Amino acid sequence: MMRVTNQIMTNNTLSNINTNKVNLMKIEEQYQTGKKIQRPSDDPIVAVRALKLRNSLTEIKQYFKKNVPDARSWMQTTESALRQITDMCTVLHSHANQGANGTLTPADRASIMKTMSQYRQQIYQEGNANYAGRYVFTGYKTDTSLTYLNDDKSKQYTITEDLDKTAIKSRLSTTGGYSVKDYEPGGNNDFSEHAENKEINYLRLAYKKLDTASGDFPKLTYKDADDNEDNIDITSEDAEGNTLTSKSPNAYEKPESGAKYLADTGELILSDEAAEQLRNAKSFNVEYNKTEFAKGDVRPEHYFNCKAAPLDEDGNPVDDEEKIINYKKEDQDIEYEVGFNQRLQVNTQAKDSIKHEIGRELDGILASIEDVNAVEEKLKEVDKLIANTTDTKDLESLKRLKEQMTTEFKLKEKVMQESFSKALDNIRGFQDTVNKAIADLGSRGARLNLTEERLSGQTDDFTDLMSNNENADLTETIINFNAQNVIYNASLQAGAKVVQNTLLDFLR
């Protein structure tokens, strides 16, 4: 039988009192902090579960409070720009309808020209929309604007424009006509040849003011039904060796073969044979050079396969592959992680929404209006000459000249009306493309809303789980504290009786 000494009793009493005091202190800490444990060693299971729940809640809050709002803001910026564009298309369609179905006064033409010019710039300006300093329509190149912000002649771009048979357009073109310079006072002024409208087939490239033909460019290549590749010959000079422009005599006369290249307007006038070959081709493309870019022009790298060569001191493109930048037309989807293993595309590329064709369509309309205005100015000059001429022969000559110019005016008015008429469907098609992009944004926005609702619910659920795991129940803690306090005081009272204070207690 073990002998129990006073020392053993004293030690056990002190140990028990200390244990009860530690237990009381733990409950007191729970009461003061509201937490079940103060250190991992208090309860490793609760500690591990707390770390996992806290990590999960932190990730959810990252998605819910940062990623989702950032994605929504990006998409809202994109949608706002696209809605502005579709509103402008509605106005443009209205003006095109007015031009196609009615006779326009000079004031009407001036008003339409001003509106279309401004809207042409503004449509692509909307494409420069940015969110937090990042351009939203330019794919991965978020630091590069969609259009040139200033005139630029620092590089020569070699652009490969892939086309299909829908790119082959037909329209009326006025050939012939006279100017005041053709009149010679006292001379033999015939003025017997009439201007006339002829239908031409043409390709309108993405840009105007292209580089003049040189070397292998421009080059028109097509693949036939058997995948055989061939080129269509391109003429860029007239019979006298002068560079062809839209102002060259008979520039818009249909060539007998091949195609004519008008660098200033960015057009290829096709022969009947060439047009037929391209319509039957599986695919075709045009390669051409452009160095002079104006403020507001779209950057080629956002729409086409192309390469950019910087210019040397003499203004010639460098022939150094290390300095030449190659761009590839490809899908560049920017995705945000908006949930666990859930990614959502937030961007819309300009090549899929803001087609470059709308600007060129408006260029065609504006050019036809300018042609009408030019003939109108010629008529005013003739009227002045008639008013100041007394010679009968000269007067008759001027009247014949005015008749021919009046015929030319009516022909060019018809060309202008046709431009407006054909633009109706093209503007509507462009608007449909923009609306399709808006609808796609809307569907992605709906997914984002559902994800946000789920994250909101998960935030509440994980907050509750974390609270249940970590937080002490206040009522239970108070009851436990009072019970432990009673135990602690009882141990003190028992210890006071076990551990005697004086020698007389041991002599009794």
Residue pairs with C-beta under 8 A, 6 or more apart in sequence:
9 498
9 499
10 498
10 499
13 491
13 494
13 495
13 498
13 499
14 495
16 491
16 495
17 488
17 491
17 492
17 495
20 484
20 487
20 488
20 491
21 488
23 484
23 487
23 488
24 481
24 484
24 485
24 487
24 488
26 38
26 42
27 477
27 480
27 481
27 484
28 481
29 38
30 36
30 472
30 477
31 472
31 474
31 477
31 478
31 481
33 472
34 471
34 472
34 474
35 470
35 471
35 472
36 42
36 43
36 46
36 469
36 470
36 471
36 472
37 43
37 46
37 47
37 470
40 47
46 469
46 470
49 469
50 466
50 469
50 470
53 462
53 465
53 466
53 469
54 466
56 462
57 459
57 462
57 463
57 466
59 340
60 455
60 458
60 459
60 462
61 459
63 337
63 338
63 339
63 451
63 455
64 452
64 455
64 456
64 458
64 459
67 336
67 337
67 338
68 338
68 448
68 451
68 452
68 455
70 336
71 336
71 338
71 344
71 346
71 448
72 445
72 448
72 452
73 131
73 132
74 131
74 134
74 136
74 336
74 346
74 347
75 346
75 441
75 444
75 445
75 448
77 129
77 130
77 131
77 136
78 129
78 136
78 137
78 347
78 348
78 441
79 438
79 441
79 442
79 445
80 129
81 126
81 127
81 129
81 136
81 137
82 126
82 348
82 353
82 354
82 434
82 437
82 438
82 441
83 438
84 122
84 126
85 123
85 126
85 354
85 434
86 431
86 434
86 435
86 438
88 119
88 122
88 123
89 358
89 427
89 428
89 430
89 431
89 434
90 431
91 115
91 119
92 115
92 116
92 119
92 362
92 427
93 424
93 427
93 428
93 431
95 112
95 115
95 116
96 365
96 420
96 421
96 423
96 424
96 427
97 420
97 424
98 104
98 108
98 112
98 420
99 112
99 365
99 416
99 417
99 419
99 420
100 417
100 420
100 421
100 423
100 424
103 413
104 112
104 416
106 373
106 376
109 369
109 372
109 373
112 369
113 366
113 369
113 370
116 362
116 365
116 366
117 362
117 366
119 362
120 296
120 358
120 359
120 362
120 363
121 296
123 354
123 358
123 359
124 146
124 147
124 296
124 298
124 354
124 359
125 147
125 296
126 354
127 137
127 146
127 147
127 298
127 350
127 354
128 135
128 137
128 145
128 146
128 147
128 149
129 135
129 136
129 137
130 136
134 142
134 143
135 141
135 142
135 143
135 144
135 145
135 146
136 142
136 347
136 348
137 146
137 302
137 347
137 348
137 349
137 350
137 353
137 354
138 144
138 145
138 146
138 302
138 349
138 350
139 302
139 331
139 332
139 334
139 347
139 349
140 332
140 334
141 301
141 302
141 332
142 334
144 299
144 301
144 302
145 299
146 298
146 299
146 302
146 350
146 354
147 295
147 296
147 297
147 298
147 299
148 293
148 294
148 295
148 296
148 297
148 299
149 295
150 295
151 292
151 293
151 294
151 295
152 293
153 291
153 292
153 293
153 311
154 310
154 311
155 291
155 308
155 309
155 310
155 311
155 317
156 211
156 289
156 290
156 291
156 308
156 309
156 311
156 317
157 289
157 290
157 291
157 300
157 306
157 307
157 308
158 217
158 287
158 288
158 289
158 306
158 307
158 309
159 206
159 207
159 287
159 288
159 289
159 290
159 300
159 304
159 305
159 306
160 285
160 286
160 287
160 304
160 305
160 306
161 205
161 206
161 285
161 286
161 287
161 288
161 304
162 283
162 285
162 304
162 305
163 203
163 284
163 285
163 286
164 283
164 284
165 278
165 279
165 281
167 203
167 204
168 201
168 202
168 203
168 270
168 275
168 278
168 279
169 201
169 202
169 203
169 204
169 422
170 199
170 200
170 201
170 202
171 199
171 200
171 202
171 415
171 418
171 419
171 422
172 197
172 198
172 199
172 200
172 414
172 415
172 418
173 197
173 198
173 199
173 200
173 252
173 415
174 195
174 196
174 197
174 252
174 371
174 408
174 411
174 412
174 415
175 195
175 196
175 197
175 198
175 250
175 252
175 253
176 193
176 194
176 195
176 196
176 408
177 195
177 375
177 404
177 405
177 408
178 191
178 401
178 404
178 405
178 408
179 378
180 378
180 381
180 382
180 385
180 401
182 189
182 191
182 401
183 189
183 385
183 397
183 398
183 401
185 389
185 391
185 394
186 391
186 393
186 394
189 394
189 397
189 400
189 401
191 397
191 400
191 401
191 403
191 404
192 400
193 404
194 404
194 407
195 404
195 407
195 408
195 411
196 411
197 411
197 414
197 415
198 252
198 253
198 254
200 252
200 254
200 269
200 270
201 254
201 269
201 270
201 272
201 274
201 275
202 267
202 268
202 269
202 270
203 259
203 267
203 268
203 270
203 286
204 265
204 266
204 267
204 360
204 364
205 266
205 267
205 268
205 286
205 288
205 360
206 266
206 298
206 300
206 303
206 304
206 356
206 357
206 360
207 266
207 290
207 297
208 264
208 265
208 266
208 360
208 363
209 263
209 264
209 266
209 290
209 292
209 294
210 218
210 263
210 264
210 266
210 288
210 289
210 290
211 217
211 263
211 288
211 289
211 290
211 291
211 292
212 236
212 243
212 263
213 234
213 236
213 237
213 243
213 261
213 263
214 289
216 287
217 287
217 288
217 289
218 234
218 236
218 261
218 268
218 286
218 287
218 288
218 289
219 231
219 234
219 286
219 287
219 288
220 231
220 232
220 234
220 259
220 268
220 274
220 284
220 285
220 286
221 229
221 230
221 231
221 232
221 284
221 285
221 286
221 287
222 229
222 230
222 231
222 232
222 277
222 278
222 281
222 282
222 283
222 284
222 285
223 229
223 230
223 281
223 282
223 283
223 284
224 230
224 277
224 280
224 281
224 282
225 280
225 281
225 282
227 282
232 258
232 259
232 274
232 277
232 278
233 257
233 258
233 259
234 258
234 259
234 260
234 261
234 268
235 244
235 255
235 258
235 259
235 260
235 261
236 243
236 244
236 260
236 261
236 263
237 243
237 244
238 244
238 248
238 249
242 248
243 263
244 251
244 260
244 261
244 262
244 263
245 251
245 262
245 263
245 264
245 265
246 252
246 262
246 264
246 265
246 267
246 367
247 264
251 260
251 262
251 269
252 269
253 269
254 269
254 270
254 271
254 272
255 269
255 270
255 271
255 274
256 271
257 271
257 273
257 274
258 271
258 274
259 268
259 269
259 270
259 271
259 274
260 268
260 269
261 267
261 268
262 268
262 269
265 363
265 367
266 360
268 286
270 278
278 284
290 300
291 311
293 299
298 350
298 356
298 359
300 306
300 308
300 327
301 308
301 327
302 349
302 350
302 351
303 329
303 350
303 351
303 356
304 327
304 329
305 327
305 328
305 329
306 326
306 327
307 324
307 325
307 326
307 327
308 324
308 325
308 327
309 317
309 318
309 319
309 323
309 324
310 317
310 318
310 323
310 324
311 317
311 318
312 318
318 324
329 351
331 349
332 347
332 349
333 345
333 347
334 345
334 346
334 347
335 343
335 344
335 345
335 346
336 343
336 344
336 346
337 343
338 344
338 448
338 451
338 455
339 451
339 454
339 455
342 451
344 444
344 447
344 448
344 451
345 444
346 444
348 437
348 440
348 441
352 433
352 437
353 433
353 434
353 436
353 437
354 434
355 430
355 433
357 426
357 430
358 426
358 427
358 430
361 423
361 426
361 427
361 430
362 423
364 419
364 423
365 416
365 419
365 420
365 423
368 412
368 415
368 416
368 419
369 416
371 412
371 415
371 416
372 409
372 412
372 413
372 416
375 405
375 408
375 409
375 412
376 409
378 405
379 402
379 405
379 406
379 409
382 398
382 401
382 402
382 405
383 402
385 398
386 395
386 398
386 399
386 402
389 395
389 398
500 506
